[in-house]
Amino acid sequence: VEPSLPQQEEGEVERRTRVETKCEGGRPAEREEGPGAVAPGEKGDAVVAERRGQDCHNNNNRSRARLGGAGDNIALQTTHTHNSGGGQMSTRHEPLQIGAPPGRLSDWAIMPLHYNGFTGLPTTKGAGVHSPKFSFFGHQWVVKLYPGGKNDSNDGYVSLKLSNRTEAAIEVQFKFIIKHPNGLGDILEATSKLLKFSPPSSSDAANDYWPSLLCKNFSLRSTLLNYLVDGTLIVEVHMRANKPG
């Protein structure tokens, strides 16, 4: 009999909505024209050159922002020269990254789990079916499916629990996906950020740091019956972690 874990130990996974944004870079520096412009060779040449240099510097910054978004490990050796006044010049180098910047994540690793004969699995609350162990990012993992839900799940709901089985902590982002066999829409439960999994033998309630995380009310069982493929429920586990430095 599996011990009943307190609600804090497993923590319910939050749903995520992804919003994509687009950024636009700056335009190239434009040449001044019109009655107020200073013609080449006139006294104002230095002012125009300085203004154009500032425009180019700003556009370079915008280009780098467009190319190197948050988390990109970019160490360009380009330098920029600035006139600090009084004829003194200073040179600013691009930053060099040491270690893995925050948010520099790996590609998604995907493991499909086939729960064969889903309709015949026990629907008593708290009764679960373990998957075999599988390996992601040097760690062993297990998914436990509760066809009738956990003891504190809403009636009629199926629960899913992801557990770290390696004696080392790790931070990962993960999601459970069940795809409709006719492409009518997927069922998705996902974390919105990296979550820390403790080793199986330890936990930290104060910091919400556990070896397992639970999707207590993943989906109605009656809904999942429409997602079976020849009687099999296919649960995809997607996971990614920080890339090594």
Helices and strands as residue ranges (DSSP letters): H 7-10, H 45-67, E 79-83, E 89-93, E 109-115, G 118-120, E 129-130, E 134-136, E 139-146, E 157-164, E 170-178, E 187-190, E 195-197, G 205-207, E 212-220, H 221-224, G 225-227, E 233-241
